[in-house]
Amino acid sequence: MIFHLASVVVDPYTNESAWILKTASRIMNQFAGAGVRVNWIIACGADEARTFLGPLADEFLVFTDPDRTVIRALGLTELPAFVLIRGDGTIPAAAQGWSADSWREVSHDIASLVSWSKPTIPAPGDPSAFRGTPALV
């Protein structure tokens, strides 16, 4: 069986990606039991990923992308990002940087695709909107 992916893409060398960890993990937990595989795609190697994510590295699936090959293939220009990757490889929804509206739109697309409940975005404690940092450095 091929699952859809709900990927949060981060750069461990930027503050912007650190600012979104708590919010992203809350959203990812909402989809943990759904017919989608929530995961991190992180622009570094395994050791750096574990350092940056801390206990989140054990809670969720983690893909490392030290050469940013996947990030480039996804067409991302800013990180952090939230991306829905369908089982057929298409990308029907993506949000770059952080804005509650854009991440909510991606989460609603995921919820509709897998018939799951929608997370509350924004929630108390979520950061204010901010632009991401360059995805391809």
ChimeraX attribute file (.defattr): number of C-alpha atoms within 10 A of each C-alpha:
attribute: neighborCount
match mode: 1-to-1
recipient: residues
	/A:1	3
	/A:2	10
	/A:3	14
	/A:4	21
	/A:5	20
	/A:6	25
	/A:7	24
	/A:8	27
	/A:9	28
	/A:10	32
	/A:11	27
	/A:12	19
	/A:13	13
	/A:14	14
	/A:15	12
	/A:16	19
	/A:17	23
	/A:18	15
	/A:19	16
	/A:20	19
	/A:21	18
	/A:22	14
	/A:23	17
	/A:24	21
	/A:25	17
	/A:26	17
	/A:27	22
	/A:28	21
	/A:29	15
	/A:30	18
	/A:31	21
	/A:32	15
	/A:33	11
	/A:34	18
	/A:35	17
	/A:36	23
	/A:37	19
	/A:38	24
	/A:39	20
	/A:40	24
	/A:41	24
	/A:42	29
	/A:43	25
	/A:44	20
	/A:45	13
	/A:46	16
	/A:47	9
	/A:48	16
	/A:49	24
	/A:50	16
	/A:51	12
	/A:52	20
	/A:53	19
	/A:54	11
	/A:55	10
	/A:56	17
	/A:57	17
	/A:58	10
	/A:59	12
	/A:60	17
	/A:61	13
	/A:62	21
	/A:63	19
	/A:64	19
	/A:65	19
	/A:66	17
	/A:67	13
	/A:68	19
	/A:69	11
	/A:70	17
	/A:71	22
	/A:72	12
	/A:73	8
	/A:74	15
	/A:75	12
	/A:76	21
	/A:77	17
	/A:78	20
	/A:79	27
	/A:80	33
	/A:81	26
	/A:82	26
	/A:83	24
	/A:84	25
	/A:85	21
	/A:86	18
	/A:87	13
	/A:88	9
	/A:89	11
	/A:90	11
	/A:91	15
	/A:92	12
	/A:93	19
	/A:94	22
	/A:95	23
	/A:96	22
	/A:97	23
	/A:98	24
	/A:99	18
	/A:100	18
	/A:101	13
	/A:102	18
	/A:103	23
	/A:104	19
	/A:105	16
	/A:106	19
	/A:107	29
	/A:108	18
	/A:109	17
	/A:110	27
	/A:111	19
	/A:112	12
	/A:113	15
	/A:114	14
	/A:115	12
	/A:116	17
	/A:117	14
	/A:118	17
	/A:119	17
	/A:120	13
	/A:121	18
	/A:122	15
	/A:123	12
	/A:124	8
	/A:125	8
	/A:126	18
	/A:127	15
	/A:128	10
	/A:129	11
	/A:130	14
	/A:131	13
	/A:132	21
	/A:133	20
	/A:134	14
	/A:135	20
	/A:136	16
	/A:137	7
